[in-house]
Amino acid sequence: MDTLNAEGTRDRLGSIALLLHQAATQVWSDADRAAADSPLHGLGLGVYLAHSQASALLPEDCELHDLEVDAPEERTLLQLLTEAEELTRPLPLYRSDLVHGSQLVIDLCDLIREARGLGY
């Protein structure tokens, strides 16, 4: 039995993608103000790739601007990543169309650890 129906899964993945887009924008902004060899550039790339992973799990006909999500208040990078990871928990990752979702969960956990290590 699926944890979420198809629409719930789509909405949740869309929310994850939107949170990761906001997180990527935030960390890239911080990286632009940092030194060229700052680890923020690597973190920004990782967040951007996670955003791409989440977006790739969405149905082809789904566009992020079509999804209804609450406008996020100001959140830190760590809060955005943590919220995205929490949203993955009820996803039915055993389904064939979400088989790559497990890698997204692992990557989010790695990004959270890295963000904490960088003081976020």
C-alpha positions as CSV (number, residue, x, y, z in Angstrom):
1,M,0.0,0.0,0.0
2,D,1.4,3.4,-1.0
3,T,2.1,5.9,1.8
4,L,0.9,8.7,-0.4
5,N,-1.3,8.8,-3.5
6,A,0.1,10.0,-6.8
7,E,-0.9,13.6,-6.3
8,G,0.4,13.7,-2.7
9,T,3.7,12.3,-3.9
10,R,3.9,14.8,-6.7
11,D,3.2,17.7,-4.4
12,R,5.7,16.5,-1.8
13,L,8.4,16.1,-4.5
14,G,7.6,19.6,-5.8
15,S,7.9,21.1,-2.3
16,I,11.3,19.3,-1.9
17,A,12.4,20.7,-5.3
18,L,11.3,24.2,-4.4
19,L,13.0,24.1,-1.0
20,L,16.2,22.9,-2.6
21,H,16.0,25.7,-5.2
22,Q,15.7,28.2,-2.4
23,A,18.6,26.5,-0.6
24,A,20.8,26.5,-3.7
25,T,20.1,30.2,-4.3
26,Q,21.0,31.0,-0.7
27,V,24.2,29.1,-0.6
28,W,25.3,30.4,-4.0
29,S,24.7,33.9,-2.7
30,D,26.9,33.1,0.3
31,A,29.5,31.6,-1.9
32,D,29.6,34.7,-4.1
33,R,30.7,36.7,-1.1
34,A,33.3,34.1,0.0
35,A,36.8,33.4,-1.3
36,A,37.2,31.5,-4.5
37,D,38.5,28.4,-2.7
38,S,35.6,28.4,-0.2
39,P,33.9,25.1,0.5
40,L,30.6,26.9,0.0
41,H,31.0,26.5,-3.8
42,G,31.1,22.7,-3.4
43,L,28.1,22.8,-1.0
44,G,26.2,25.0,-3.5
45,L,26.9,22.5,-6.3
46,G,25.7,19.6,-4.1
47,V,22.4,21.4,-3.3
48,Y,21.9,22.3,-6.9
49,L,22.4,18.6,-7.9
50,A,19.9,17.5,-5.2
51,H,17.4,20.0,-6.6
52,S,17.9,18.4,-10.0
53,Q,17.4,15.0,-8.6
54,A,14.2,16.0,-6.9
55,S,13.0,17.7,-10.1
56,A,13.8,14.6,-12.2
57,L,11.5,12.5,-9.9
58,L,8.5,14.7,-10.8
59,P,6.2,13.6,-13.6
60,E,7.2,15.0,-17.0
61,D,4.1,17.2,-17.3
62,C,4.6,18.7,-13.8
63,E,6.0,22.2,-13.7
64,L,7.2,23.6,-10.4
65,H,5.4,26.9,-10.8
66,D,2.1,24.9,-11.1
67,L,2.5,23.5,-7.6
68,E,0.8,25.1,-4.6
69,V,3.1,25.6,-1.7
70,D,3.2,28.0,1.1
71,A,5.5,30.9,0.6
72,P,8.5,30.1,2.8
73,E,9.4,32.5,5.5
74,E,13.1,33.3,6.0
75,R,14.8,30.1,6.8
76,T,18.5,29.2,7.1
77,L,20.1,26.8,4.7
78,L,20.2,24.1,7.3
79,Q,16.4,24.6,8.0
80,L,15.7,24.3,4.2
81,L,17.7,21.2,3.8
82,T,16.3,19.6,7.0
83,E,12.7,20.3,5.9
84,A,13.4,18.9,2.4
85,E,14.8,15.7,4.1
86,E,11.8,15.4,6.4
87,L,9.4,15.6,3.4
88,T,11.1,12.5,1.9
89,R,10.2,10.3,4.8
90,P,6.7,9.2,3.7
91,L,7.6,8.9,0.1
92,P,7.0,5.4,-1.4
93,L,10.6,5.0,-2.5
94,Y,10.0,1.3,-3.3
95,R,7.9,2.2,-6.4
96,S,9.7,1.8,-9.7
97,D,9.2,5.5,-10.7
98,L,10.8,6.7,-7.4
99,V,13.7,4.2,-7.3
100,H,16.2,7.0,-7.5
101,G,14.6,8.8,-4.5
102,S,16.7,6.8,-2.1
103,Q,19.8,8.5,-3.5
104,L,18.2,11.9,-3.0
105,V,17.6,11.0,0.7
106,I,21.2,10.0,1.2
107,D,22.4,13.1,-0.6
108,L,20.2,15.3,1.6
109,C,21.6,13.7,4.7
110,D,25.1,14.3,3.4
111,L,24.3,17.9,2.6
112,I,22.8,18.5,6.1
113,R,26.0,17.1,7.7
114,E,28.2,19.3,5.4
115,A,26.1,22.4,6.1
116,R,26.5,21.8,9.9
117,G,30.2,21.4,9.4
118,L,30.4,24.7,7.7
119,G,28.5,26.5,10.5
120,Y,25.0,26.8,9.1
